[in-house]
Amino acid sequence: MKLRLKVANADKRRNGSAEALALRGRFPIFPEKTALRMGRVIRTGDTPASRRHQYLRSCAEVLHLLAKRAHFDDEARDMVAFFVFNLRGIAQTIEESAQSWENRGYWRKAESLRENWRWTRTAADELERLIRQDRWEAIPSVLLRLMPHFQHITVASITRNADWWCGALKALLRSTTRS
């Protein structure tokens, strides 16, 4: 048995992994002496933190645009609904990050993260409740309370246009489930 293990290890060292050997048997395009080496797949673009930053940026821009408006027209109502969807997105990314910390055994850090960002879920619920009750006069005070959470984001130019929030109110009113 020791001899067999040594041979298997020698094959592994010289010709690559067992998976590479199996691939060579099924697909003759891989040359006999070339080892198939594969690295780890690292997702660099779509992480919960990068999505959270996009949601935060969207919220900051919408708050900036809503602050310039005197009353709630149809577009402003769509903006508020879009704001609710972004707050829910932030809460979802926080939950993903916290779950990742818990999987590594850092439950205290996970709970701290959830506690620090709990305001997103409560604010989204409150805004959605006000929208469904058609109490638009109460929404500016809620948005003012949320402004300090977005002060660290500098809005030098608006990168989101009306296409981002067009129809958001209709989608929010149509949705029955709350995340």
ZAKOL-402963 format. One record per residue (C-alpha): x, y, z; residue in one letter. Coordinates in steps of 0.2 Angstrom, whole numbers, padded with zeros to 4 digits, always signed. Example, Ala and Ser with C-alpha at 12.3 -4.5 7.8 and 13.67 -1.06 7.14 Angstrom:
BEGIN
+0062-0022+0039A+0068-0005+0036S
end
This chain:
BEGIN
+0000+0000+0000M+0014+0012+0004K+0021+0009-0014L+0004+0014-0021R+0003+0030-0011L+0020+0035-0017K+0016+0032-0035V+0000+0042-0033A+0009+0056-0025N+0022+0056-0039A+0009+0057-0052D+0001+0071-0043K+0017+0081-0041R+0022+0078-0059R+0006+0079-0069N-0005+0089-0058G-0020+0085-0047S-0031+0070-0048A-0044+0081-0056E-0032+0086-0070A-0028+0067-0073L-0047+0063-0074A-0049+0078-0086L-0035+0072-0097R-0044+0055-0099G-0060+0063-0104R-0054+0077-0115F-0039+0073-0126P-0036+0091-0129I-0025+0093-0114F-0007+0087-0118P+0000+0072-0108E+0014+0082-0099K+0005+0098-0096T-0002+0100-0078A-0019+0108-0077L-0016+0121-0063R-0031+0131-0057M-0031+0145-0044G-0044+0150-0031R-0059+0159-0039V-0060+0176-0030I-0075+0187-0032R-0069+0204-0032T-0083+0214-0039G-0099+0208-0031D-0097+0208-0012T-0110+0214+0001P-0099+0228+0006A-0098+0235-0012S-0117+0233-0015R-0120+0241+0002R-0109+0256-0004H-0119+0257-0020Q-0135+0257-0010Y-0129+0270+0002L-0123+0281-0013R-0141+0279-0020S-0149+0284-0004C-0138+0300-0002A-0141+0305-0020E-0160+0303-0017V-0160+0313-0001L-0150+0327-0010H-0163+0328-0023L-0178+0327-0012L-0171+0341-0001A-0172+0352-0016K-0191+0349-0019R-0205+0359-0011A-0218+0345-0011H-0221+0327-0016F-0225+0325-0034D-0226+0308-0043D-0207+0308-0046E-0203+0312-0028A-0215+0298-0022R-0205+0286-0034D-0189+0293-0026M-0195+0289-0008V-0201+0271-0013A-0183+0269-0022F-0176+0275-0005F-0186+0261+0004V-0179+0248-0008F-0161+0254-0005N-0163+0253+0014L-0169+0235+0012R-0154+0232+0001G-0143+0239+0014I-0151+0228+0028A-0149+0213+0016Q-0130+0216+0014T-0128+0218+0032I-0136+0201+0035E-0125+0193+0022E-0110+0201+0031S-0115+0196+0048A-0119+0178+0042Q-0101+0177+0035S-0094+0183+0052W-0105+0170+0061E-0098+0156+0050N-0081+0161+0055R-0085+0160+0073G-0086+0179+0076Y-0104+0180+0083W-0100+0195+0094R-0094+0205+0079K-0109+0199+0069A-0122+0205+0082E-0113+0221+0083S-0114+0224+0065L-0133+0220+0065R-0135+0232+0080E-0126+0246+0071N-0136+0245+0055W-0153+0240+0063R-0159+0258+0059W-0160+0253+0040T-0174+0240+0043R-0184+0250+0055T-0183+0266+0044A-0188+0256+0028A-0203+0248+0038D-0208+0265+0044E-0207+0273+0027L-0216+0259+0019E-0230+0260+0032R-0232+0279+0029L-0232+0277+0010I-0246+0263+0011R-0256+0274+0023Q-0254+0289+0011D-0247+0300+0024R-0234+0310+0013W-0234+0325+0025E-0225+0314+0039A-0212+0307+0027I-0200+0323+0027P-0198+0322+0046S-0192+0303+0044V-0180+0308+0030L-0173+0322+0041L-0170+0309+0055R-0160+0298+0043L-0149+0312+0035M-0135+0310+0048P-0133+0292+0043H-0128+0298+0025F-0118+0313+0030Q-0101+0304+0027H-0106+0302+0008I-0101+0317-0003T-0113+0320-0017V-0102+0330-0029A-0113+0325-0044S-0128+0315-0047I-0125+0299-0055T-0142+0291-0054R-0156+0298-0065N-0175+0295-0065A-0173+0279-0074D-0167+0271-0057W-0183+0276-0047W-0196+0277-0061C-0210+0265-0056G-0203+0261-0039A-0219+0267-0030L-0230+0256-0040K-0218+0241-0037A-0218+0245-0018L-0237+0246-0017L-0238+0230-0027R-0226+0220-0016S-0235+0211-0002T-0220+0203+0007T-0208+0213+0018R-0190+0208+0019S
end
